[in-house]
Amino acid sequence: MEVYVVRPPKPRYALHAMLFLATIFTTLVVGARMEFNFLHNLPVFSLNDDALPLFPVRWALAQPSRLLLGIPFASTLMLILLAHEMGHYLCRLSGFARPSARARHYSILALQVRLLDLLLRWRCWPLRCRIPR
């Protein structure tokens, strides 16, 4: 009788760090474009010939300070992703398997929706002050 030993896979921390940085960069670029369009009274996303491309990496890297415009969008989206991933982590810590975790996952989803609502209200609060009455 042969015995096979299955070794656990090595942790891929470099891959995780690279994907995390790519997520931050892409949300910064999209957020910077949305804020730039807002400040210049343009539609949020426009596919006209005179508009920026849908994902303007060259535009953002030509002047890296433009990425600062995307910080509010990126931080909000990253907090939402953090809340979502913490839901997976807490389900894993509590010992729930995937099929039986549905009830708890839905309550975590409700918490995430509430968090999103609060973040959007906080993010849009200064806009209410700028809207002419």
N, C-alpha and C positions, 0 to 999 in steps of 0.2 A: 504494500500500500504506500503510495507516494503522498507526501504532505507538501502542499504549496503554501508558501507564506506570501501574503499580499501586503506589501508595504504601503502605507498611506502616501498620497502624493505630496511632493514638496510644496510648501507654501510659495505662492507666486506674488510676493509683496511688490516687486517691481511692476508687474502688470497692473496690480490694483492701484498703485500710485500713479501710473501713466494714465489709466482710465479716469481717475479722479481729477487729475490736472486737465485732461482733455474736456471733461464735463465743465469744469470751472471756466476754461477758456472759451468754449462754445457758447455758454450762457452769457459770458461777458460781452462777446461779439454781438450776439443777437440783441441783448439788452442795450448796448451802446447804439446800435442801429435804430432801435425803437425810440430811444430817448432823443437821438438826433432828429429823427423824423418828427417827433412831437414838438421839439423846440423850433423847427422850421415850418410848422403847420402843414406837414405832408401826411399822407395816409401811413398807417403803421407799416403795412407791407404793400409795396407797389411793384408791379412787374413792367412798368413803362421803360422805354429805352433810356430816358434821361435820369431814371432813378438808380439807386445803388442796387447791386445784385442782392439776391435773397440772403446770401451768407457772405458779407463783405470782409473777408479776411485781409485782403490787400489794403483796403480802406482803413481798417483798424490798425494794421501794423505800420502803415505809412506815418502815422502819428499815434504812438502808443498811449498818449494821454487821453485819447478818445475812449479807451477801454474803461476809464473811470466813470464815464456816463452809464455804463452797464452794471455798476455795482449794486444799485437797488434791485434790479431785476434778478441778477445772479444770486444775490444773498437770499432773496425771497424764495426763489426756486430751489436753492440748495437746502434751505430750512424745510421745505416741503419734502424733498427727497430724504433728508435726514429723518423726519418724522415717519415716513413710509418705511425706510430701512430699519428703523428702531422697532417698528411693529413686527417685522420679520424676526429680528433678534430677540425681542421679548417673548414671542411665541416659541422660539427655539429654546430659550432658557427655561420656560415654564414646562417644557417636556411635551408639548403638543406636537403630534405628527401632522402632516399636511392635511389629510381629509378631516380630522377631528378639530382642526384649528379654525374652522370657518366661523363659528359663533364668536370667538374672541377676535378674529380678524375683522369681522364686521364692526365690532365695537371700536377697534383701533381705527378703522376707516372713518367712522363717525367722528372720532377725535381729530383725525387729520383734516376732515372737511371743516370742522369748527376752527382749527388752527389756520387753515387757508382763508377762511372768512375773516378772521381777526387780522391776519397779515395784510390782506387786500384792503381792509378798512383803514389800517394804519398807513399803508402805502398811498392810498388815494386821498387821505385827509388833506394834505396841502393843496391838492387840485381843487378841492371844493372852495378854497379861499380865493383861487385865481379865476374862477368862473364868474363872468360878469352877470350881475343880477338885473 
